[in-house]
Amino acid sequence: MLKEIPKSGLCWLWVTVIVILLDYYSKLWVAAHLAYYEPLTILPVFNLTLTRNTGAAFSFLHSASGWQNLMFIIFALTVSVMILGWLFTLPRRNWWLGIALSLVLGGALGNVWDRFTYQYVIDFLDFHFEDWHFAIFNVADAAITVGAFMIILYWWRTGNNKSRN
């Protein structure tokens, strides 16, 4: 098995590690330097704003009684195992899909860490236009979004026939 790993898509797991580390340390910095929900203006359309999200994307289920945290952890870990299996069967030469899957994996595990540790996800990237604000998110969310977009582009480009090649 060890001889198969360098030949498989598992060789792209370094991307996952980078995402996890960037996500973890950016959240540590934000939590240590920003007050809860007090924006720090970086650009006219971008703030760093510390928030805590007990829900999912766009605060979906944020007001539930707490059961959603376990559900999101189980879902993310299940998807992570599936991605690892996919990466194991993916040829190393398929770098686009390998990196895309590794981005999604890193983002999922970054948010799982928060949910397990704090029972919420630390969000802080706040894009806005005047008084309209996009959902506040984090590095893990950005990695999941970029990775998912890359997967969609891959499937579109290959005609959805060669998703494992």
C-alpha positions in Angstrom: 0.0 0.0 0.0 2.8 2.5 0.8 4.1 2.1 -2.8 0.7 3.0 -4.1 0.3 6.3 -2.2 2.8 8.3 -4.2 1.0 7.2 -7.4 -2.4 8.1 -6.1 -4.3 11.3 -5.6 -3.2 11.1 -1.9 0.0 12.8 -3.0 -2.1 16.1 -3.0 -2.9 15.9 0.8 -0.3 18.5 1.4 -2.9 21.0 0.1 -5.3 19.7 2.8 -2.6 20.3 5.4 -2.0 23.8 4.2 -5.7 24.7 4.3 -6.1 23.3 7.8 -3.1 25.2 9.1 -4.2 28.5 7.4 -7.7 28.1 8.7 -6.6 27.2 12.2 -4.0 30.0 12.6 -6.2 32.7 11.0 -9.0 31.8 13.4 -6.6 31.9 16.4 -5.4 35.3 15.3 -8.8 36.7 14.7 -10.1 35.4 18.1 -7.1 36.9 19.9 -7.2 40.3 18.2 -10.8 41.2 17.4 -13.8 41.8 19.6 -16.9 39.9 18.8 -18.9 41.4 16.0 -16.8 44.7 15.9 -15.6 45.0 12.3 -12.0 45.9 11.4 -12.1 47.7 8.1 -9.4 46.4 5.7 -10.9 47.8 2.4 -14.0 49.8 1.6 -15.7 46.5 0.7 -14.0 44.1 3.2 -13.9 43.8 6.9 -12.5 41.3 9.4 -15.5 40.7 11.7 -15.4 37.9 14.4 -18.6 35.9 14.5 -19.6 32.5 15.8 -21.7 30.3 13.5 -23.5 27.3 15.1 -25.2 26.6 11.8 -23.9 25.9 8.3 -23.6 28.1 5.2 -25.5 31.3 5.5 -26.2 30.4 9.1 -28.5 27.6 8.1 -29.9 25.9 11.3 -28.0 28.4 13.5 -30.9 28.8 15.9 -31.5 25.0 16.3 -31.1 23.7 19.8 -27.6 22.2 19.4 -28.3 18.9 17.6 -27.1 20.4 14.4 -23.5 20.6 15.6 -23.3 16.8 15.8 -25.1 16.4 12.5 -22.6 18.7 10.8 -19.6 16.9 12.4 -20.9 13.5 11.2 -21.7 14.7 7.8 -18.3 16.4 7.3 -16.4 13.3 8.6 -18.4 11.0 6.3 -17.7 13.3 3.3 -14.0 13.4 4.4 -13.7 9.6 4.4 -15.4 9.5 0.9 -12.9 12.1 -0.4 -10.0 10.1 1.0 -11.2 7.0 -0.8 -11.7 9.0 -4.0 -8.2 10.4 -3.7 -6.7 6.9 -3.1 -8.2 5.7 -6.4 -7.4 8.9 -8.3 -4.3 8.8 -10.4 -1.6 11.2 -9.3 -1.5 12.8 -12.8 -5.1 14.1 -12.3 -3.7 17.1 -10.4 -6.8 19.4 -10.9 -9.2 17.0 -9.3 -6.7 16.0 -6.6 -6.2 19.6 -5.6 -9.9 20.3 -5.7 -10.7 17.3 -3.5 -7.9 18.2 -1.1 -9.2 21.8 -0.8 -12.7 20.5 0.1 -11.2 18.0 2.6 -9.1 20.7 4.3 -12.1 23.0 4.6 -14.3 20.3 6.0 -11.7 19.2 8.6 -11.0 22.8 9.5 -14.6 23.4 10.3 -15.0 20.1 12.1 -12.2 21.1 14.4 -14.1 24.2 15.4 -17.3 22.4 15.9 -15.7 19.7 18.0 -13.6 22.2 20.0 -16.1 25.1 20.4 -19.5 23.8 19.2 -19.5 26.6 16.6 -17.4 27.7 13.7 -15.4 30.9 13.8 -16.1 33.1 10.8 -14.5 36.5 10.1 -14.2 37.3 6.3 -16.8 39.9 5.8 -17.4 41.2 2.2 -19.9 44.0 1.8 -21.2 46.8 -0.4 -22.4 49.8 1.7 -24.9 48.3 4.1 -25.3 44.9 2.3 -23.1 42.2 3.7 -22.4 38.8 2.1 -22.4 35.9 4.6 -19.4 36.1 6.8 -17.1 33.1 6.3 -13.6 31.7 7.0 -10.6 30.1 5.2 -12.1 26.6 5.4 -15.4 27.8 3.8 -13.4 29.5 1.0 -11.4 26.3 0.4 -14.6 24.3 0.2 -16.1 26.7 -2.2 -13.0 26.9 -4.5 -12.6 23.1 -4.4 -16.3 22.5 -5.2 -16.1 25.0 -8.1 -13.0 23.2 -9.4 -14.8 19.9 -9.3 -17.8 21.3 -11.2 -15.4 22.8 -13.8 -13.6 19.4 -14.1 -16.9 17.6 -14.6 -18.0 20.2 -17.1 -14.7 20.0 -19.0 -14.5 16.2 -19.1 -18.2 15.7 -19.9 -18.8 14.0 -16.5 -17.5 10.7 -18.0 -14.0 10.6 -16.5 -14.4 11.9 -13.0 -12.0 9.2 -11.7 -9.3 9.6 -14.3 
